[in-house]
């Protein structure tokens, strides 16, 4: 939800900021803008559309300057147009500010500022904030850092902001609450961004800015951090583990395809150091450190959004099967606003690729205030969720750039499966034989995904047949019901085709009325788990002339003969089928979207990191 980037140093800021914006474009891409200080001028350029539109516009302008801030937007307040794009000027045009988040009490603040003679040109909450900083600065006659502190004390909501001031080419002031902000420390230069991806090219030394902290970056001076309440903080410098090649397409036409193809590696990375192949054993530090809590847990509540929520559903099936602990899976956005029963001996597992999803962060706070133990499963190292949970496990899928989640999903399922197995083993609720077999099979999933990826060309070919479709149905049972939901979500997100995921047996309670020869139905029908029942469901669709695309186990004959198209996956144990079945569904959605000419990596209206509720 909006990406922000800043630079101050001895290089030209413009190319660094533009490159940074391109890396952050996954966070929003409806408009973009940049502010640069050159001599005594504070230049602001903005454009509706993507970063490339901004570049096109700025080409004709003065883009000199060694200090600047830039923004790529996902609209919350005000439609995506040039006026509402960031940076926003203050009334005097002496301050320029970029913002990721929402100032919830902006209307009250705006009214107060209007009474003090301020006028507004945009519909955004951000313009209110920059005007407020200017008002506070002038009326109290204080420097920019103090003005930002004082102004933020009046704000309710979430923000990651950066401000620069005309006539002060040596300082950027930035702050955060709720939205992420990281500072990169180079040689005589500072970078700031919503995540580390714009920074990694220049330095691996970073400081993650904490809640309600204000950071002052002065040319040639040490980084200074104070809270909005003026308490000084010592910056904690961390080393980034990301590499630049992880952020590039590596010869693939889209990040999404690259990320689908990376899954054999990312799943190996998720298991590395955790599964011992010789001994068929699992070690998870996050579990070991809190073993007693897991063994005594009366209930596990999983909270997540989107694709991570689907991974949570698969986790429920695995934890209940192996560890015999009841699991509830909650949408974070619902959980946080109802009055859920949360007990002290509950474990709340928050799952998030980005580690920044506002609803999931709020769900964590609610669970914390009720005394539950909070465990995070996140991909982005150092993000807000891992920093706000008591313990957890990283998924280690590496940076995921495509807005539609693929490799992060399978890595989440892998971690949840390992967790279910290890709790079950320690509790004695899984037999040694099942445990060893499942661990053995889990370790072999990456090579089996490689086999599925070899069918990419076949999937690409038959995907062309379905570009006519307005609707799709996805069916699965047991562990594969959440996979059906995820397959449908992928198709919706990137091809804009309406799709529904259903438990196959629920068809007869309504959705079967939708079946006609126009309706493609994707059925996950592996030999492991309720095969015959799914075959009956397929017969019901066939009888109504639906088009069947099936995911079957290698060697299957019955379902293949009933299907219009089939994709084979290698055999494995039932609980691991989702890790294989998800792959052809990702490829199917990808190829349909490509043939339809959709923007696969940046689908309309979406953003990868949803830092607003
Ligand atoms: C957005 C993304 C989805 C993602 C969801 C949850 O909607 O577009 O791909 O599944 O947020 O994000 P998280 O980072 O918490 O997993």
Boltz pocket constraint, residues with backbone or C-beta under 6 A from the ligand:
constraints:
  - pocket:
      binder: B
      contacts: [[A, 305], [A, 306], [A, 307], [A, 308], [A, 351], [A, 352], [A, 353], [A, 354], [A, 355], [A, 356], [A, 357], [A, 360], [A, 403], [A, 404], [A, 405], [A, 606], [A, 607], [A, 608], [A, 609], [A, 610]]
      max_distance: 6.0
